[in-house]
Amino acid sequence: MVNKQFHLASRPQGQATTGNFRLVEAPVAALADGQVLVRHHYLSLDPYMRGRMSDAKSYAPPQPLDAVMIGGTAGEVVESRHPNFAAGDRVAGMGGWQQYSVVDGNARGGLRKVDVSRIPLSAYLGVVGMPGVTAWYGLMKICEAESGDTILVSAASGAVGSVVGQLAKAKGCRAIGIAGGAEKCAYVVDELGFDACIDYKVHADPKSLYRALKEATPSGIDGHFENVGGTILDAALARMNPFGRIALCGMISGYDGQAIPLSQPSLILTSRLRIEGFIVSEHMEVWPEALTELGTMVATGKLKYRESVAEGIESAPEAFLGLLKGKNFGKQLVKLT
Amino acid sequence: MVNKQFHLASRPQGQATTGNFRLVEAPVAALADGQVLVRHHYLSLDPYMRGRMSDAKSYAPPQPLDAVMIGGTAGEVVESRHPNFAAGDRVAGMGGWQQYSVVDGNARGGLRKVDVSRIPLSAYLGVVGMPGVTAWYGLMKICEAESGDTILVSAASGAVGSVVGQLAKAKGCRAIGIAGGAEKCAYVVDELGFDACIDYKVHADPKSLYRALKEATPSGIDGHFENVGGTILDAALARMNPFGRIALCGMISGYDGQAIPLSQPSLILTSRLRIEGFIVSEHMEVWPEALTELGTMVATGKLKYRESVAEGIESAPEAFLGLLKGKNFGKQLVKLT
């Protein structure tokens, strides 16, 4: 049995390119006791992967060269030598950019069985997976969203942002999104139920962006969930109400190496703001509560989501580079079966 | 009885100058029921006053033009028509830049009687007053200093910074200061007991400042108390340990109008930092606990402080402008009697 996989061939100099990845065909090893063989149905592509491709100091060790790219996967057990797993089980894990993975069934945070009777398998890589819990943690634990608050979220049509806004609405907040393009903005408001969405592409000038944001947030902003950084964060900072909270989840604009300054840090003092960066995998204690709430909302139709699905393992690098440029629309997946 | 006072005559365009102030001689009005007449012995000069002189949006309403400059004062009751105060009582309050004030004895946060048997009157404007509580709040409630932590504080020889470092040492932390000039740095280490102090004047280049900071904090920084902003904050940010806390108390470099950007905000995410701006007058609930601890430390000689004392009300504007340029050494006061 041949297992197609992508390795990191080289670290990007500036923008990442398809040349940074190498397609490899590897055999699948026979199982040892306690191991499980998983066939991946879906691979998750996420912005954090770009950070791992660099060897700059960061919160996680860099992705090693000449090894399978890290990544979340959802699939089915093909063969098991672990008592908790049986062939046919649907599972989510961190199988990486490949068609199959051999997993230690005992590894903490390794494989988890998922119920596909009311929730589609792919959703466990999105709204009922890492991106969903990321949204939940930042909104509930850092932004401390309460009924009546105005909540702003950037990359609002994306896997994380779309959950932030819908959760905020469910909590009785006013939800404002920022997204790129009229189609995404219409989706955010019409489908997801946000109160407004600002198209950053028609507000390339920082002053124009600020004016649009001011118009959409007449009572200021109480909680901001930042997925992007740069001029969007600058504009948000200037609209924050006293004692506002900012959850810093993504700084996608800076991944290509150039640092993007924050224009007016003195606003943190004058508006007495709290800004906190977080990585959801460091807060495993909230996952059960968050996944239960998110799963219930998905199963009952109260949490909508959208997926961009690329076909076949070979399409992974192009799909990933597109994600970094905002070409995806909703959660970016690669379908492997 | 004539009361010399300083009014704000005009708002600064760029740097503040003595021309922004006007010396006025006003009569002292007769007391109404419930009022207290206070003769000020000391006027406190503090960086926050520069912010109030502007009418830019900030946390507090601007200082009105043609009115007495706001400011903390310590003095003695001359005459009282309020049952809680009697002639001879030593009191602290917010009497402003003038020799006398008439105060409503019932006003919340107005006049408080102070005990000068073990603590000098002037200390109630410094270590056992607003600057001391500011240090206490930022260190204990935002930096969450614990034994073994490395704590960094800028403007380390100043009224707030000197208390931050000494409190940190008392809690079992390693305390590192940043100050301007060899004399201040020697004082911070030799007199106040900090573990090290970096002279920012010999490290004008950001890279040089960072290297000096790296050398002084081999285990990184767990809590940073920021009184200055600008390149100092940039350097501190780059040395923060994961999950570090930054209390933002002052951004003196930006008071003259020009915003000073934060160079690498993405570090907030990659190091999962928490940054919080605060104004101590909005946290009155901690004052009793903080003042008790600070007062005991001063009375028992465990908390040292230094004062720069200008003589006479006429010297207030020059002394204030010197404070903004770091010419003071310790708490800046004006002695009025």
Interface residues (C-beta under 8 A of the other chain):
Chain A: G51 K57 S58 Y59 G229 L233 P242 L248 C249 G250 M251 G254 A259 I260 P261 L262 S263 Q264 P265 S266 I268 L269 T270 S271 R272 L273 R274 I275 E276 G277 F278 I279 E282
Chain B: G51 K57 S58 Y59 G229 L233 P242 L248 C249 G250 M251 G254 A259 I260 P261 L262 S263 Q264 P265 S266 I268 L269 T270 S271 R272 L273 R274 I275 E276 G277 F278 I279 E282
